[in-house]
Amino acid sequence: MSEHAHPNYWKVYWWLLLLLAISIAGPELGIQWVTLITAFGIAIVKAYMVARNFMHVSIEPRFVTYMLVTMLVFMLLFFMAVAPDVMKETGSNWVKPAWIQENLAYEAGEIGDGAGH
Amino acid sequence: MRPIANTRSVSGVPTARLAVWWVIASEIVIFGGILMSYLMHRLAHGLWADYASHTTTWVGALNTFVLLTSSLSAVLAHKCAVNGDGPGAAKRLLITAAGGLIFVVVKSFEWTYEISHGYTITTNTFWSFYYTAAGLHALHVIAGVVIMLIVAAAAKKGRDLHRVEIIGIYWHFVDLVWIFLFPLLYIAK
């Protein structure tokens, strides 16, 4: 069992709850960049706080951090490798007709309830 | 006699704790793959914002609150274990397990509501991702609760207190995954 100085866990907890409240309230403003920062930016901050203070990653030997970061890099590599095929409607020798039709119908307001407009 | 896996420390990390770090490393790839796939589709389909608008933010927020609170009790259990207070650690682990159960109960009510309104895993790709990601996470919560109860039973008798930290690390990871699932599935509408 690791023996180390314990941070003030209650203080960390209250900060996490405050950040949760902000991440819920931010998107209510309906401004896209505010939503991105308050929802996803704060999620990254909360994750860092949990990993550092609750999981005590910072007091483990450095190779543990490297191990976890390597897996996060794999995630990004996966995204970069696959995203061009998934996110585009057409490519060199392929096309997604159903997807194109769906997007056109959505833009025309024929499908969906308008929440995404 | 303690198992050798808990007493060897060739890497500078007790082997049992090193094992849970490896579990988490592999879990990052599993959940990361799902989250990245979701993100690609979400960014490419404006329509998915409409689908996501049918999830209930306050239910997701309630479950986030429950998991954050259970993480607090898990780390407080670890603190008790470090101080040799087995019964104290067991008590806090039981609070954590109760948090896990509340999470699953809330989720089951939420899914019942959604399914009864026609949003099932086969409705469209968004709902397939929704049920797959949240379902896999819920399975991890259930597994965590079962393990936690076993660890708590031993800790109450003052046995195997090092396991309190091990299950705690796993539980915080389950919390971490939800921290990212919450904005993706409930907030970005």
Interface residues (C-beta under 8 A of the other chain):
Chain A: M1 S2 E3 H6 Y9 W10 V12 Y13 L16 L17 L20 S23 I24 P27 T35 A39 F40 A43 K46 A47 V50 A51 N53 F54 M55 E60 P61 F63 V64 M67 L68 T70 M71 L72 F74 M75 F78 F79 V82 A83 V86 M87 K88 E102 N103 Y106 E107 I111 G112 D113 G114 A115 G116 H117
Chain B: S11 G12 V13 P14 R17 L18 W21 W22 I24 A25 S26 I28 V29 G32 G33 L35 M36 S37 L39 M40 H41 L43 A44 H45 G46 L47 W48 A49 D50 S53 T57 A61 T64 F65 L68 T69 S71 L72 A74 V75 L76 K79 A81 V82 L161 H162 V164 E165 G168 I169 H172 F173 D175 L176 I179 F180 F182 P183 I187 A188 K189
